[in-house]
Amino acid sequence: MIAQEAQYREWMLAALAGDAARYRMLLAALTGHLRSYFARRLDGGAAEDAVQETLIAIHARRATYDPALPFTAWVYGIARYKLIDEFRRIRRRPTVPLDEATDLFGHDDSEAVAARRDVTQLLARLPDAKRRLVERIKLEGASVAEVAADTGLSESAVKVTVHRAVRSLNQAIQEGDGDADR
């Protein structure tokens, strides 16, 4: 596909420079791709109409092609808009099999972002030393022994400090209190 992309791009640049023969070769090559694209999505007559409409749009908008960007992405962008126009024209909604439905939607990570923000705000209420211990053990997954060795504290001191910090954060959440360090 990379060689094909380079060939199409070369033909398009030559066409923009006035080479009619290369432009005919480009449009002929694109016709096959567009027929395949629309045949999977539309009925026979509508698919051929969409191919022709897309070729006309490519011709009409050829001056908008940016040579710094991939050519096939530009073509399929135009084809996508023509497909949407065709769906609107025939008032048909595209259907997607259920096993492909997950590909339609991006992953919604808004809850994870909100949770991360809340945890960060809660941890900011702790003194730096306690906050670093909680982050290392509870968020990063470091062992108590590792943290004790890194900080010079005993393992029991690390455990007690983390336990008390988490308990104070829990109390602050339950009480709606602004000061978690107790």
C-alpha positions as CSV (number, residue, x, y, z in Angstrom):
1,M,0.0,0.0,0.0
2,I,2.9,2.4,0.7
3,A,4.2,2.0,-2.9
4,Q,0.6,2.5,-4.2
5,E,0.3,5.7,-2.0
6,A,3.5,7.0,-3.5
7,Q,2.4,6.3,-7.0
8,Y,-1.0,8.0,-6.6
9,R,0.7,11.0,-4.9
10,E,3.2,11.2,-7.8
11,W,0.3,11.1,-10.4
12,M,-1.7,13.7,-8.5
13,L,1.3,16.1,-8.3
14,A,1.9,15.6,-12.0
15,A,-1.8,16.2,-12.7
16,L,-1.6,19.4,-10.7
17,A,1.3,20.4,-12.8
18,G,-0.8,19.9,-15.9
19,D,0.0,16.3,-17.0
20,A,-3.4,15.1,-18.4
21,A,-2.2,11.5,-19.1
22,R,-1.2,11.0,-15.5
23,Y,-4.4,12.5,-14.3
24,R,-6.4,10.0,-16.4
25,M,-4.3,7.1,-14.9
26,L,-5.0,8.4,-11.4
27,L,-8.7,8.7,-11.9
28,A,-8.8,5.2,-13.5
29,A,-6.9,3.7,-10.6
30,L,-9.1,5.5,-8.0
31,T,-12.3,4.3,-9.7
32,G,-11.5,0.7,-8.8
33,H,-10.9,1.5,-5.1
34,L,-14.0,3.7,-4.9
35,R,-16.2,1.0,-6.5
36,S,-15.0,-1.4,-3.9
37,Y,-15.5,1.1,-1.1
38,F,-19.0,2.0,-2.1
39,A,-20.1,-1.5,-3.1
40,R,-19.7,-2.7,0.5
41,R,-21.9,0.1,1.7
42,L,-24.5,0.9,-1.0
43,D,-26.7,-0.9,-3.5
44,G,-25.5,-1.3,-7.1
45,G,-26.9,1.8,-8.7
46,A,-26.3,4.0,-5.7
47,A,-22.7,2.7,-5.4
48,E,-21.9,3.7,-9.0
49,D,-23.6,7.1,-8.6
50,A,-21.4,7.6,-5.5
51,V,-18.3,6.7,-7.4
52,Q,-19.1,9.2,-10.1
53,E,-19.9,11.9,-7.6
54,T,-16.7,11.3,-5.7
55,L,-14.6,11.5,-8.9
56,I,-16.3,14.8,-9.8
57,A,-15.6,16.1,-6.3
58,I,-11.9,15.0,-6.5
59,H,-11.7,16.8,-9.8
60,A,-13.4,19.9,-8.5
61,R,-11.3,20.0,-5.3
62,R,-8.0,18.9,-6.7
63,A,-6.4,22.2,-5.9
64,T,-7.1,21.7,-2.2
65,Y,-4.9,18.6,-1.9
66,D,-1.9,19.3,0.4
67,P,1.1,17.4,-0.9
68,A,2.5,17.2,2.6
69,L,-0.4,14.9,3.6
70,P,-1.3,11.3,2.5
71,F,-3.2,11.3,-0.8
72,T,-5.4,8.3,-0.1
73,A,-6.6,9.9,3.2
74,W,-7.6,13.0,1.2
75,V,-9.5,10.8,-1.3
76,Y,-11.3,8.7,1.3
77,G,-12.2,11.8,3.2
78,I,-14.1,13.0,0.1
79,A,-15.5,9.6,-0.5
80,R,-16.8,9.5,3.1
81,Y,-18.6,12.8,2.7
82,K,-20.2,11.5,-0.5
83,L,-21.3,8.3,1.3
84,I,-22.9,10.5,4.0
85,D,-24.6,12.6,1.3
86,E,-25.9,9.4,-0.4
87,F,-27.3,8.1,2.9
88,R,-29.1,11.4,3.4
89,R,-30.4,11.3,-0.1
90,I,-31.9,7.8,0.2
91,R,-32.8,8.4,3.9
92,R,-31.2,5.2,4.9
93,R,-29.2,4.7,8.0
94,P,-26.2,2.5,7.8
95,T,-26.3,-0.6,9.9
96,V,-23.4,-2.3,11.6
97,P,-23.3,-5.9,12.8
98,L,-23.1,-6.1,16.6
99,D,-19.7,-7.7,16.5
100,E,-18.3,-4.6,14.7
101,A,-20.1,-2.0,16.9
102,T,-17.2,-1.7,19.3
103,D,-15.1,-0.3,16.4
104,L,-17.6,2.6,15.9
105,F,-17.0,4.3,19.2
106,G,-13.8,5.5,20.9
107,H,-13.1,4.5,24.4
108,D,-14.8,6.7,26.9
109,D,-12.3,7.4,29.7
110,S,-14.0,10.3,31.2
111,E,-14.7,8.4,34.4
112,A,-11.0,7.4,34.7
113,V,-10.0,11.0,34.2
114,A,-12.4,12.2,36.8
115,A,-11.2,9.6,39.3
116,R,-7.6,10.4,38.6
117,R,-8.3,14.1,39.2
118,D,-10.2,13.3,42.5
119,V,-7.3,11.1,43.8
120,T,-4.8,13.8,42.9
121,Q,-6.9,16.4,44.8
122,L,-7.2,14.1,47.8
123,L,-3.5,13.3,47.9
124,A,-2.6,17.0,47.7
125,R,-4.2,17.4,51.1
126,L,-1.5,15.2,52.7
127,P,1.9,16.4,53.7
128,D,4.5,15.6,51.1
129,A,6.2,12.8,53.0
130,K,2.9,10.9,53.6
131,R,1.7,11.6,50.1
132,R,4.9,10.2,48.5
133,L,4.5,7.0,50.6
134,V,0.9,6.5,49.6
135,E,1.6,7.1,46.0
136,R,4.5,4.7,45.9
137,I,2.7,1.8,47.7
138,K,-1.0,2.3,46.7
139,L,-0.7,3.8,43.2
140,E,2.7,2.6,41.9
141,G,2.5,-0.8,43.5
142,A,5.9,-0.7,45.2
143,S,6.4,-3.1,48.1
144,V,6.7,-1.9,51.7
145,A,10.2,-3.3,51.8
146,E,11.3,-1.3,48.7
147,V,9.8,1.9,50.1
148,A,11.4,1.3,53.5
149,A,14.8,0.7,51.9
150,D,14.5,3.9,49.7
151,T,13.3,6.2,52.5
152,G,15.4,4.8,55.4
153,L,12.2,4.2,57.5
154,S,11.4,0.8,59.0
155,E,8.9,-1.3,57.3
156,S,6.5,-1.0,60.3
157,A,6.8,2.8,60.1
158,V,6.0,2.8,56.4
159,K,2.9,0.6,57.0
160,V,1.6,2.7,59.9
161,T,2.2,6.0,58.0
162,V,0.4,4.7,54.9
163,H,-2.4,3.2,57.0
164,R,-3.0,6.5,58.9
165,A,-2.8,8.6,55.7
166,V,-5.4,6.4,53.9
167,R,-7.6,6.4,57.0
168,S,-7.5,10.2,57.2
169,L,-8.3,10.5,53.5
170,N,-11.2,8.2,54.0
171,Q,-12.5,10.3,56.9
172,A,-12.2,13.4,54.8
173,I,-14.2,11.8,52.1
174,Q,-16.9,10.7,54.5
175,E,-17.2,14.0,56.3
176,G,-16.7,16.2,53.3
177,D,-13.9,17.8,55.2
178,G,-11.2,19.9,53.5
179,D,-8.4,18.9,55.8
180,A,-7.4,15.2,55.5
181,D,-4.2,15.4,57.7
182,R,-5.3,14.3,61.2
